[in-house]
Amino acid sequence: MNNTNKGCRRVVFRLTAPDATEVCVSGDFNKWDERRHLLKRKPGGFWEKTVMLPPGRYEYKFRVDGSWLLDPANGLSCENLYGSRNSVVEVDARAAWVQKKRPRG
């Protein structure tokens, strides 16, 4: 049996966007494919998608109704090749699941 998720960790992407009609998460983990990881609308105005990722560092953004958006719940970001910023998630091989960093205040 081939288990393609062996060694992967569960990463939950969540965004509050009560007025949105479509939300996806795109990043280097899915070759920035906007159709691959569509988030599901949940009660309370938020959207959510769980993605299994192998350990590593990943850049990503949300796409909300056609507009790119940094993850407001994640204080970790980096500059990208286009002069804007991408959110960053680091998947630890030892962790059971991943929690993105909160902004420091």
N, C-alpha and C positions, 0 to 999 in steps of 0.2 A: 504494500500500500504506500503510495506517494503522498507525504504530508507536506504541502507547499508552505504551510504556516509554521513549521518547526523552527523554534528559536525566535519567532516573532512575538511582539508585545502588542497588547490592545491599546490603541490611542483613540481617545474620544474627542472629536472636534465638535464644539458647541458654540452657537452664536445666537444672541438675542436679536431678533429682527421681526417684530410682530407684523409689519406692513409688507414684508417681502413676499414675492410670489415664487421665486426660485433661488436656492442657495446651493453652492457647491464648494468643495475644498479642492484646490489644485496646488501641486507642488512638484518638487523634483522626484518625489516618491511615485508619482503617476505621470511623469513627463509633461506636467502642466496641462493634462487633459481635462477640460472643463465638464465633460459629460461622464467621466468615470466614477466620481464620488459625489453624487448628489445627496444633500442632507435631507432628512425627513422632518417635516413640521411636527412639533410636539405641543401639547397644551401649555399655555402660559407665554406664548409668543417667541419660543426659541426653536432652533433647528439643531439637529444632531446627526452625526454619522460616526460609527466606530470603524476604524481601519486597522488592520493587522500589519505592523511594520517590523522589519528586522532591526536590530540595534544599529544606531548611527545617528547622524545629524541631518535634519531635513528642513528645507526652506519651503514655505507655503503661504498662500493667501486665500481668503474667501472671495468668491465672486457672487455678489448679491444683485440680482436683476440686471446683470451686465456690467456692474461696476466692481473693480477690485477693492478689497478692504483688508487691512491688517487685522489680526486677531486682537480685539480689545482686552481680552482676558489674559493675554500673554505678553509679559514685559520684555521678552527676549526677541530681538530682531537684528537684521543685518542689512547693509546696503546691497542692492542688486546691480546688475549690469546696465540697467536703464535709468539709474540715478534716483530711484525711489527705494523703498524698503520692503523686505519680506519678513514675515514672522518666522521664528525658528523653533523647532521642537527637537529635543535630544532624547533618543530612546536608549535607555540603559539596559544592558544585557542581564543585569542582576535583578531589576525591578519586575514585579509581577504585572504592573501596568504603568502608564506614563501620565504624569500630571504636568501640564505646562506651567512655566514660571509665572507668578503674579507680579504685576508692576510693584516696584518698591515705592512706598509713600512715606 
